[in-house]
Amino acid sequence: MLTGLIGRKLGMTQLADAQGRVRAVTVVQLGPCTIAQIKTEATDGYEAIQVTWGKRKLTRVTGALRGHFKKADIAPGVRTAEFQRRGEGELKLGQAIAAAEVFKAGDQVDVEGVSKGRGYAGVIRRHHFAGFPGTHGTHEYFRHGGSIGNRSYPGRVRKGLRMAGQLGNETATVLNLQIVEVLPDDNAVAISGAVPGPDGAIVIVEHAARPRRRANMNVAVVANG
């Protein structure tokens, strides 16, 4: 169908797997997403499926976007993204795609979202610096970053130097998480571990670009053992 969908992070909970192990999972409500545009090599130079999620008031949408969504005869969405076609299946404008049509339990996924904003943070919180000793002569210099420059060469502070500044509130992607369970009635999935953003944040869930070979790794460990 598609390589991914747009959804909303609902929160974290626990689930027990078939072996009785309790796993921390994040519940994400995926879709239903609606196809807004089908891009082709002939008209756009590449092939992709554009989908939209949610609904926005017409008063908060530009005229260009109104016309764009009107071609597909759908309401303007809150978030729009493009995905690749995956597998077989007919796709048409205005078609609604549910989570169960794209994902199944056991799939590995990459989850993209905007991380929680932590405001202005120092080097210890932002970059995990150790700080200075609490005794042995240290005076009013416990949580500082230390020297940031050097001598005559290069005579400036290098770009990218780890310093205090904005922490969080940036696009982050967590790779190779596993879908523990698909909840078709709620149009949601339970993903192992944590995903970026606070509860209620919009996230993009895609099939893993470079999935781990977990089954092969387990076989190799048993064979070597």
N, C-alpha and C positions, 0 to 999 in steps of 0.2 A: 504494500500500500504506500506508505511514506516512511521516511527515515526518522521522523520525530513529530512532536506535537507541542503546543503551548499550553500551559496550565497555571494553577495557583497552588502555592505551598500551604497546606492546611495545618500542619504541625507534626510533632513526633509522638510515637507510642511504641509499644512492644508487641512482638508476635513470636509465637513458638513454631519452630519448623518441625519437619517430620521426625527428626531425631530427639525432639524435646528441648532443644536449645532455645533460649530466649534471645531474640535479636532486636536491637534498636532499629526502628524504621521511620522513615519520613513519608507521610501520606500526601500525595500530590493529586489534585483534581485536574485531569487532563481533558481539555475540550468540554463539549464537542467543538472542534475547530471546523470552520467553513472555508471551502476553497474559494479564494477571491480572484485568482488568475492562474492560468496554465501557460507557462513560458516555454517556447520552443526554439530550436536552433534557427529556424527560418526567420522568425519575427524578432527574437530577442538576442540571438547569438549564443544562447546556452539553454539547457533544459532544466526546469525547476517547477515546483508546485508552490504557489504562494497561498498561505492560509491565514486566517484571522481568528482571533479569540475575543469573546466578550462583546459588549455593545456600548457605543458612545452616543451621546445626544447629538443630533444634527447641528445644533447651535455651536458645538465645540469641534466641528470638523470643517476643514477648508473646502472650498468649492472643488478643487482638483480631486481631493479624496472622495467627495460625494459622487463625482462622476465616475471615479474608478470603481467604487463599490456598486454603483448603480448598474454597471455593465454585467456584473454577476448577479444582480437582483438580490443583494443581501444588505443587511444593516452595517454601518461602519463599526469596525472592531476597536478594541482597546489596544491590542498588540498584534502586529503582523510580522510574519517571518516566512522564509523560504526553506523548503526541504526537497530532497531528491526523491524520485519515485523508487520504490523498493518492492520487488516482486511483481506479481500480476494483479490485475484488477482494473476495472474501468473507473476513470476519474472524470468528473465534469464540474463546471462552474456551479457554485451554490451547494455543492454536496457537503453534508455534515459527516465528519469522521470522528468516531469514538475511540477511546483508549484501547478497548479490547481488539479493535481492528488493526492496531499498529504494534502493540506490545503483548507479551505473554510472560508468565512466570519463568524465571531463570535467565531472561535476557540481560545483557550487560549494557548499561547506558551511561552517557555523559550528560551531566546536568549543569546548565548555565543559568546564573542569576546575578543580581547585584548584592554584594555582601553588606552586612549591617554596618552602618556608619558609626564609628567610635569617637569622632571628633578629633581635636588636636591632641596628639599623644607624643610622649617622650621616647627616647631611644630604647629604654628598657622595655616598655610595653610594645612598642612598634617593631623593634628589630631584635628583641630578646638579648640586649646587652647585659653583661654581668654586673655592671656598676663598679664602684670603687670600694675598697675595704671599709668596714664600719669602724675600725680602730687604727692603731699604728700611725697616727699623725694626720689622717685624712680630716680635712676641716672644710665644712660647707661645700663639699664637692662629691656628694655620694651618688647622685643619679645623673650626672653630666655625661656627655658623649665623648669627652676627651679632646685631644688635638684633632683639628680638621685640616691642617695644612702641613707644609714642610718648608725647606729652605728656598734658595734662589730658583731651583728647578722643581716643578714647573712654575712656581711663583703664583699659584692660584689654587682654588679649591676644585678638585676634579668633579666632573659631572657624575651624577649617580651616587654620590657619597651618602651613606646611611646617616640620616639626621632626623630630628623631630619633625613632625608634620601630620597631615591628614591620614587617619587610619581607617580603612574600610571604605564603604560607599563606592565600590568599583566593581566592574564586571569580573566575576570569578567562575571558573568551571571545575567541577569535581569529576574525575575520570573513573571509568570502569566500576560504577556501582551496579548492584544487582537488583532486579525487580523480584521481590519476594512473593508478592501476590497481586493479582489484578482483581479489582472490584467493579465488575461491569454494571451493577445496579446503580452505583454511585459515580460511575465514570471516573474512577480513580485508580491509582496504583500505589503500592507500598514499596518504597525503595530502601534498601539497606543503608544504614549510616545517615549522615547529615548532609544537607544540601545548602547552598548559599542563600542568604536573605532571611528576613524575619517571617513570622507567620503571616500569610496573606500576600506575600510577594509573588510577582509573576516570574515564572521560570520556564526554560526551554529544555525539554527532555528529548534526547536523540539516541539512537542506537550507537554504541561505542565505536569510535573511528578506528581504534586499535585495541580490540578486546584481548584480555589476558587468556592464556590457554590453561585455565584452571584444571580441567579434567586431565589433560596431558601431564601437568605438573604433579598431580596426585598419583598417577600411574607410575611416573618416574621415581617418586619417593618410595613407593611400595616396592618397586623392583630393586632399587638400590639397598633398601633396608633388608 
